[in-house]
Amino acid sequence: MAQRLRIAVIMGGMSFEHDVSVNSGTGVLANLVPDRYEGTRVVIGRDGLWQIGAAPPVTMLEALSGLVGRIDVAFLALHGPNGEDGTMQGLFHLLGIPFTGSDHFASSLAMNKPRTKDVYRAAGLATPDSVAVHRDQVEQGLGALPVSIIARLGLPVVAKSTKLGSSFGVEIVKDEARLTQVLGEFMRFGNEVLVEQFIKGREVTAPVIDHPDQDRTVALPLIEIRPTVSAWFDFEAKYKVGGSEEICPAPIPPDLTEKCQQIGLAAHRVLGCAGMSRTDILIRDDGTCFAIETNTIPGFTQTSLLPQAAAAAGISYPQLVDLLIREAVTRVQKRARWEARP
C-alpha cells in the first residue's frame, strides 16, 4: 500500500462560528479515505490555543513546530475571521504546507462583503444595490444617513456585518429607527456594516469545485433553500436539523439553472477562488438573478450544502474530501512547475 498522506484537519477558531467549524472538521475527519490518509485533529480554542489530537492545548507557535514536517496537507475547516479570511491561508502558505481551498488573496476578498460586491459589479454580475457604512460615520453621528439609505434602497433593507458568515450579524431591518440602532450594534463585529437592498425571491446556492481529475472547475447541482423555522435563511435555519427544506437539484427551469451555475462559476473565477466555493443567489419573480455572496470554505456539517450538492452529482462525502485534498496538492505541484520554468 502506498504511504498515506498525513492530513491535519484544522477546526474551531476564535470566531463566532467556532462550534460550526468543529462540526465541519469532525465531519471531514470521519470521512478521510483510510487507505489514503492519516488524519490529525487540530482544534483552535476560543482562547487561541491549539490542541493537536488529545495533547494539552499549546500556543500557536508550539503547535506549528509540532506540525511542520509531520503533516503533508492542512484541511482548513475554519469559518469566519482568523480562519476563512486569508489569515490562516497566509500562515500555511508561508510554512510551505499545502492547504485546501482558496489562497490568502481570494479568501480575504471573498470574506469582505462590500469588496466582493465591487468585484461582482466590475465583472458584470448583478448584485443588490448597497451602501457600506464605516465606523467613523457612526462615531461622528449618523445624522440623515439612515434616511438617505432608505431613500436609495427602500424598506426593508438587509444589514450585514461585513466579515462574518453563518448569518451572524445579519438582520432584515423594517424601519428607520431600527436601522439606526443596527448600524451601531453591528460595529462590534468590525469597522464596516453593509446595508443591502432587500430582494424578494427564491434563494439558491451554486456550489463549484476545482476537479483535479478533470483539470477544470465544475458546477455542481444547485440547491434551493426554503427555511421552515424562520422567515429567512438565518443561523437556526442553516444548522438546525429540519430548519430548512433544501432541495437538490433545485426545481427551477433549465435556463435558470444554467444561468445560476454560470454565476457560480464566474464568481469563483473573478474572485480568484480555488478548490471550492459556494455562491448564494436570489432569483426574482421576473427571472433576474442576483449574486449575494461567495463562501470560500463552505460548511461540512451534517446539514451543509456543499456535501449535499456533491452527493447529487454522484460524489460521496469521502470522495469530496479526497478531491479537495488532491486538488490542494496538485495546485502546489503546478505552481512549482511554473516557478521552475526558465
C-alpha positions as CSV (number, residue, x, y, z in Angstrom):
1,M,0.0,0.0,0.0
2,A,1.3,3.5,-0.9
3,Q,2.3,5.7,2.0
4,R,-0.7,7.6,3.4
5,L,-0.7,11.4,3.3
6,R,-0.8,13.0,6.7
7,I,-3.7,15.4,6.9
8,A,-4.2,18.0,9.7
9,V,-7.8,19.0,9.9
10,I,-7.9,22.5,11.3
11,M,-11.1,23.5,13.1
12,G,-12.5,25.7,15.8
13,G,-11.0,29.1,16.0
14,M,-11.8,32.3,17.8
15,S,-14.7,33.4,15.7
16,F,-18.5,33.3,16.4
17,E,-18.5,30.2,14.2
18,H,-16.3,28.1,16.5
19,D,-18.9,25.4,17.1
20,V,-19.9,25.2,13.4
21,S,-16.3,24.8,12.5
22,V,-15.7,22.0,15.0
23,N,-18.7,20.2,13.5
24,S,-17.3,20.7,10.0
25,G,-13.8,19.4,10.9
26,T,-15.2,16.4,12.7
27,G,-17.2,15.5,9.6
28,V,-14.1,15.8,7.5
29,L,-12.0,13.6,9.8
30,A,-14.7,10.9,9.8
31,N,-14.7,10.9,6.0
32,L,-11.0,10.7,5.2
33,V,-10.4,7.7,3.0
34,P,-8.5,5.4,5.4
35,D,-6.2,3.7,3.0
36,R,-5.0,7.1,1.6
37,Y,-5.0,9.5,4.5
38,E,-3.9,9.6,8.1
39,G,-5.9,12.3,9.9
40,T,-4.9,14.5,12.9
41,R,-7.5,16.6,14.7
42,V,-6.3,20.2,15.4
43,V,-8.7,22.3,17.4
44,I,-8.0,26.0,17.8
45,G,-9.7,27.1,21.0
46,R,-11.7,30.3,21.6
47,D,-8.7,31.4,23.7
48,G,-6.3,31.0,20.7
49,L,-4.6,27.9,22.0
50,W,-4.1,24.9,19.6
51,Q,-4.9,21.3,20.6
52,I,-3.3,18.6,18.5
53,G,-5.2,15.3,19.0
54,A,-5.5,14.5,22.7
55,A,-2.5,16.5,23.7
56,P,-2.9,19.5,26.0
57,P,-3.5,22.8,24.3
58,V,-0.4,24.9,23.5
59,T,0.4,28.2,21.9
60,M,0.2,28.5,18.1
61,L,3.9,28.6,17.7
62,E,4.4,25.5,19.8
63,A,1.7,23.7,17.8
64,L,3.1,24.7,14.4
65,S,6.6,23.5,15.5
66,G,4.9,20.1,16.1
67,L,3.1,20.1,12.8
68,V,5.8,21.3,10.3
69,G,7.5,18.3,8.8
70,R,4.9,16.0,10.3
71,I,1.9,16.8,8.0
72,D,1.5,16.8,4.3
73,V,-1.7,18.8,3.9
74,A,-3.8,21.1,6.1
75,F,-7.5,20.7,5.5
76,L,-9.0,24.0,6.6
77,A,-12.4,23.6,8.1
78,L,-12.4,27.0,9.7
79,H,-15.2,29.6,9.4
80,G,-15.2,33.3,10.0
81,P,-12.5,35.7,11.0
82,N,-8.9,34.4,11.5
83,G,-9.8,31.2,9.6
84,E,-11.7,31.9,6.4
85,D,-10.5,35.4,5.8
86,G,-7.0,34.7,4.5
87,T,-5.0,34.8,7.8
88,M,-4.7,31.0,8.2
89,Q,-4.2,30.6,4.4
90,G,-1.3,33.1,4.5
91,L,0.2,31.2,7.5
92,F,0.2,27.8,5.8
93,H,1.5,29.4,2.6
94,L,4.5,30.8,4.4
95,L,5.0,27.5,6.1
96,G,5.1,25.8,2.7
97,I,2.3,23.4,3.7
98,P,-0.4,22.7,1.0
99,F,-3.9,23.6,2.2
100,T,-7.4,23.1,0.9
101,G,-9.4,26.0,-0.6
102,S,-8.6,29.4,-1.8
103,D,-5.3,31.3,-1.2
104,H,-5.0,34.3,1.2
105,F,-5.8,36.9,-1.5
106,A,-9.1,35.3,-2.7
107,S,-10.1,34.3,0.9
108,S,-9.7,37.9,2.2
109,L,-11.5,39.3,-0.8
110,A,-14.5,37.0,-0.7
111,M,-14.8,37.4,3.1
112,N,-15.3,41.1,2.7
113,K,-18.8,41.5,1.5
114,P,-18.6,45.1,0.2
115,R,-15.4,44.4,-1.8
116,T,-16.9,41.2,-3.1
117,K,-19.9,43.2,-4.5
118,D,-17.5,45.6,-6.1
119,V,-15.8,42.7,-7.9
120,Y,-19.2,41.3,-8.9
121,R,-20.2,44.6,-10.4
122,A,-16.9,45.0,-12.3
123,A,-17.4,41.5,-13.8
124,G,-21.0,42.3,-14.9
125,L,-22.7,40.1,-12.3
126,A,-26.0,41.6,-10.9
127,T,-26.0,42.1,-7.2
128,P,-28.4,44.0,-5.0
129,D,-27.7,47.7,-4.6
130,S,-26.0,48.5,-1.3
131,V,-24.4,51.1,0.9
132,A,-21.3,50.5,3.1
133,V,-21.3,52.4,6.4
134,H,-18.0,52.9,8.2
135,R,-17.3,53.1,11.9
136,D,-16.2,56.8,11.7
137,Q,-19.6,57.7,10.3
138,V,-21.3,56.1,13.3
139,E,-18.9,57.7,15.8
140,Q,-19.4,61.1,14.3
141,G,-23.2,60.8,14.3
142,L,-25.3,59.3,11.6
143,G,-27.4,62.3,11.1
144,A,-29.5,61.9,8.0
145,L,-27.6,58.9,6.7
146,P,-30.3,56.3,7.6
147,V,-32.9,58.4,5.8
148,S,-30.7,58.7,2.7
149,I,-30.1,54.9,2.8
150,I,-33.8,54.2,2.9
151,A,-34.4,56.7,0.1
152,R,-32.0,54.9,-2.1
153,L,-32.7,51.2,-1.1
154,G,-36.2,51.3,0.2
155,L,-37.6,49.2,3.0
156,P,-37.0,46.6,4.2
157,V,-33.2,46.5,3.9
158,V,-30.7,43.8,4.9
159,A,-28.0,44.9,7.3
160,K,-24.9,42.7,7.4
161,S,-21.6,42.7,9.3
162,T,-19.1,42.6,6.5
163,K,-16.7,39.8,7.6
164,L,-18.8,37.1,9.4
165,G,-20.6,34.1,8.0
166,S,-23.2,31.6,9.1
167,S,-25.7,34.5,9.2
168,F,-24.1,36.0,12.3
169,G,-24.6,39.8,12.3
170,V,-27.4,39.8,9.7
171,E,-30.8,41.3,10.1
172,I,-33.7,42.3,7.9
173,V,-34.5,45.8,9.0
174,K,-38.0,47.2,8.5
175,D,-37.9,50.8,9.8
176,E,-35.5,53.8,10.2
177,A,-35.3,53.6,14.0
178,R,-34.1,50.0,13.9
179,L,-31.6,50.7,11.1
180,T,-30.0,53.5,13.2
181,Q,-29.7,51.0,16.1
182,V,-28.3,48.2,14.0
183,L,-25.6,50.4,12.4
184,G,-24.3,51.0,15.9
185,E,-24.8,47.4,17.2
186,F,-23.1,45.7,14.3
187,M,-19.9,47.8,14.6
188,R,-18.9,45.4,17.4
189,F,-18.2,42.9,14.6
190,G,-15.8,45.1,12.6
191,N,-15.3,48.5,11.1
192,E,-18.0,48.4,8.5
193,V,-21.7,47.4,8.0
194,L,-23.2,46.7,4.7
195,V,-26.8,47.8,4.1
196,E,-28.3,46.0,1.1
197,Q,-31.4,46.3,-1.0
198,F,-33.9,43.6,0.0
199,I,-34.7,41.3,-2.9
200,K,-37.8,39.1,-2.6
201,G,-37.4,35.9,-4.5
202,R,-36.2,32.3,-4.4
203,E,-32.9,31.6,-2.8
204,V,-30.5,29.1,-4.4
205,T,-26.9,28.3,-3.8
206,A,-24.4,27.4,-6.6
207,P,-21.5,25.3,-5.4
208,V,-18.5,24.6,-7.6
209,I,-15.3,22.6,-7.2
210,D,-12.0,22.5,-9.0
211,H,-11.9,18.9,-10.1
212,P,-8.3,17.6,-10.1
213,D,-9.1,14.6,-12.4
214,Q,-10.9,16.8,-15.0
215,D,-8.5,19.8,-14.6
216,R,-11.4,22.2,-14.7
217,T,-13.9,24.0,-12.5
218,V,-17.1,22.0,-12.2
219,A,-20.6,23.5,-11.4
220,L,-22.4,21.1,-9.0
221,P,-26.2,20.9,-8.9
222,L,-28.0,23.9,-7.5
223,I,-29.8,23.8,-4.1
224,E,-32.9,25.7,-3.4
225,I,-33.3,26.8,0.2
226,R,-36.7,27.1,1.8
227,P,-36.5,28.0,5.5
228,T,-39.0,26.3,7.7
229,V,-38.2,27.7,11.2
230,S,-37.5,31.3,10.2
231,A,-38.6,33.9,7.7
232,W,-35.2,33.7,6.0
233,F,-32.0,31.5,6.0
234,D,-30.7,32.5,9.4
235,F,-28.4,30.6,11.7
236,E,-31.2,28.4,13.1
237,A,-32.5,27.6,9.6
238,K,-28.9,26.7,8.4
239,Y,-27.8,24.4,11.2
240,K,-30.9,23.0,13.0
241,V,-31.8,19.6,11.6
242,G,-35.1,20.3,9.7
243,G,-34.5,24.1,9.9
244,S,-34.9,24.4,6.2
245,E,-36.0,22.5,3.2
246,E,-33.0,22.1,1.0
247,I,-34.0,20.8,-2.4
248,C,-31.2,19.4,-4.7
249,P,-31.2,19.7,-7.6
250,A,-33.2,22.9,-7.3
251,P,-36.6,22.6,-9.0
252,I,-36.2,25.6,-11.4
253,P,-36.3,25.7,-15.2
254,P,-33.2,24.5,-17.1
255,D,-32.4,28.0,-18.4
256,L,-32.4,29.5,-14.9
257,T,-30.3,26.5,-13.6
258,E,-27.7,27.2,-16.3
259,K,-27.7,30.9,-15.6
260,C,-27.2,30.4,-11.8
261,Q,-24.5,27.8,-12.4
262,Q,-22.7,30.2,-14.7
263,I,-22.9,32.9,-12.0
264,G,-21.3,30.5,-9.5
265,L,-18.5,29.7,-11.9
266,A,-18.0,33.4,-12.8
267,A,-17.9,34.4,-9.1
268,H,-15.4,31.6,-8.4
269,R,-13.2,32.8,-11.2
270,V,-13.3,36.6,-10.8
271,L,-12.7,36.4,-7.0
272,G,-9.7,34.0,-7.7
273,C,-11.1,31.1,-5.6
274,A,-9.6,27.7,-5.7
275,G,-10.7,24.2,-4.6
276,M,-14.3,25.0,-3.8
277,S,-16.7,27.9,-3.4
278,R,-20.5,28.4,-3.0
279,T,-22.2,31.4,-4.2
280,D,-25.6,32.4,-2.9
281,I,-28.1,33.7,-5.4
282,L,-31.6,35.3,-5.2
283,I,-33.9,34.8,-8.2
284,R,-36.6,37.4,-8.5
285,D,-40.0,36.6,-10.0
286,D,-39.0,38.2,-13.3
287,G,-36.1,35.8,-13.6
288,T,-33.4,38.3,-12.7
289,C,-30.6,36.6,-10.7
290,F,-28.6,38.5,-8.1
291,A,-25.3,37.2,-6.6
292,I,-25.3,37.8,-2.9
293,E,-22.0,36.5,-1.6
294,T,-19.4,33.8,-2.1
295,N,-18.3,31.4,0.6
296,T,-14.7,30.1,0.2
297,I,-15.0,27.4,2.9
298,P,-18.5,26.0,2.8
299,G,-19.6,24.0,5.8
300,F,-19.0,20.3,6.2
301,T,-21.6,19.7,8.9
302,Q,-24.5,17.2,8.8
303,T,-26.8,19.7,7.1
304,S,-24.2,21.5,5.0
305,L,-24.9,22.4,1.4
306,L,-21.7,21.5,-0.5
307,P,-21.8,17.8,0.5
308,Q,-25.4,17.7,-0.5
309,A,-24.7,19.1,-3.9
310,A,-21.7,16.8,-4.4
311,A,-23.9,13.8,-3.5
312,A,-26.5,14.8,-6.1
313,A,-23.6,14.8,-8.6
314,G,-22.6,11.3,-7.6
315,I,-19.7,12.4,-5.4
316,S,-19.9,10.9,-1.9
317,Y,-18.7,12.7,1.2
318,P,-15.4,10.8,1.3
319,Q,-14.9,11.3,-2.4
320,L,-15.4,15.1,-2.0
321,V,-12.9,15.3,0.8
322,D,-10.4,13.2,-1.3
323,L,-10.9,15.5,-4.3
324,L,-10.3,18.7,-2.3
325,I,-7.1,17.3,-0.7
326,R,-5.8,16.1,-4.1
327,E,-6.7,19.5,-5.7
328,A,-4.6,21.2,-3.0
329,V,-1.6,19.0,-3.6
330,T,-2.0,19.3,-7.4
331,R,-2.2,23.1,-7.2
332,V,1.1,23.3,-5.3
333,Q,2.8,21.0,-7.8
334,K,1.5,23.1,-10.7
335,R,2.8,26.3,-9.1
336,A,6.2,24.7,-8.5
337,R,6.4,23.6,-12.2
338,W,5.6,27.1,-13.4
339,E,8.1,28.7,-11.0
340,A,10.8,26.3,-12.2
341,R,10.3,27.3,-15.9
342,P,13.2,29.3,-17.4
